[in-house]
Amino acid sequence: MHHDGILTTADLQSATGYQRASDIERCLSQQGVRLFWGKDGPWTTLDLINAAGGLQRSANDGMYEGPTL
């Protein structure tokens, strides 16, 4: 089952160019990306990659409807 926002080991192999799980882990860990380990290898989420890059959605993003000018 594939969920939106989750990057599987295969996705990470494609994105990093590395094939070995340990190389993927090293590459992403050096960049501050938090990884998790599953039976098929490392995985992460788009939100965790964005957080490592300094991009985070506000907790109330889209909740405020301000006045129209």
KOLMINU-787321 format. One record per residue (C-alpha): residue in three letters; x negated, y negated, z negated. Coordinates in steps of 0.001 Angstrom, whole numbers, plus 500000, padded with zeros to 6 digits. Each point is the difference from the previous one (the first is absolute). Layout:
N
{pt Ala,{X,Y,Z}},
...
# end
This chain:
69
{pt Met,{500000,500000,500000}},
{pt His,{498634,496611,500992}},
{pt His,{501099,496877,498119}},
{pt Asp,{499682,496456,501267}},
{pt Gly,{497032,498246,498459}},
{pt Ile,{498107,503180,499091}},
{pt Leu,{496753,500683,501829}},
{pt Thr,{499079,503671,500164}},
{pt Thr,{496531,501471,500337}},
{pt Ala,{500525,500201,503771}},
{pt Asp,{500965,496305,500078}},
{pt Leu,{496915,499106,497960}},
{pt Gln,{497753,502084,502260}},
{pt Ser,{501288,498075,502989}},
{pt Ala,{499712,496605,498297}},
{pt Thr,{496495,500488,498573}},
{pt Gly,{498450,502240,502642}},
{pt Tyr,{498847,502430,497315}},
{pt Gln,{501077,503644,500028}},
{pt Arg,{498806,501262,496617}},
{pt Ala,{502189,499170,497011}},
{pt Ser,{496986,498974,497924}},
{pt Asp,{498926,497489,502685}},
{pt Ile,{503505,498530,500130}},
{pt Glu,{500034,499710,496214}},
{pt Arg,{496623,498253,499922}},
{pt Cys,{500918,497597,502789}},
{pt Leu,{503303,498910,498506}},
{pt Ser,{498808,499985,496382}},
{pt Gln,{497165,497627,500939}},
{pt Gln,{502654,497648,501351}},
{pt Gly,{502101,500177,496842}},
{pt Val,{502786,502175,501419}},
{pt Arg,{501568,502318,497439}},
{pt Leu,{500360,503577,501232}},
{pt Phe,{501893,503008,498793}},
{pt Trp,{499186,503643,500692}},
{pt Gly,{502476,502512,501321}},
{pt Lys,{499600,503570,501187}},
{pt Asp,{499056,498761,503488}},
{pt Gly,{497544,497350,498802}},
{pt Pro,{500081,496292,499177}},
{pt Trp,{502998,497778,500601}},
{pt Thr,{500947,496420,499212}},
{pt Thr,{502665,497432,500848}},
{pt Leu,{500107,496882,502132}},
{pt Asp,{500773,497986,496868}},
{pt Leu,{496790,501229,498325}},
{pt Ile,{497954,499121,503082}},
{pt Asn,{501590,496548,500133}},
{pt Ala,{499339,499498,496282}},
{pt Ala,{496314,500839,500512}},
{pt Gly,{499924,497379,502755}},
{pt Gly,{501571,497382,497739}},
{pt Leu,{503448,500169,501581}},
{pt Gln,{502863,500750,497658}},
{pt Arg,{503692,499470,500344}},
{pt Ser,{501676,498035,497308}},
{pt Ala,{502162,502109,497698}},
{pt Asn,{502978,497816,500928}},
{pt Asp,{499072,499606,503665}},
{pt Gly,{503138,499206,501975}},
{pt Met,{502137,499597,496891}},
{pt Tyr,{500098,496188,499986}},
{pt Glu,{502194,498269,502519}},
{pt Gly,{498966,496367,499764}},
{pt Pro,{501843,497037,501436}},
{pt Thr,{500112,499658,503759}},
{pt Leu,{498419,496839,501271}},
# end
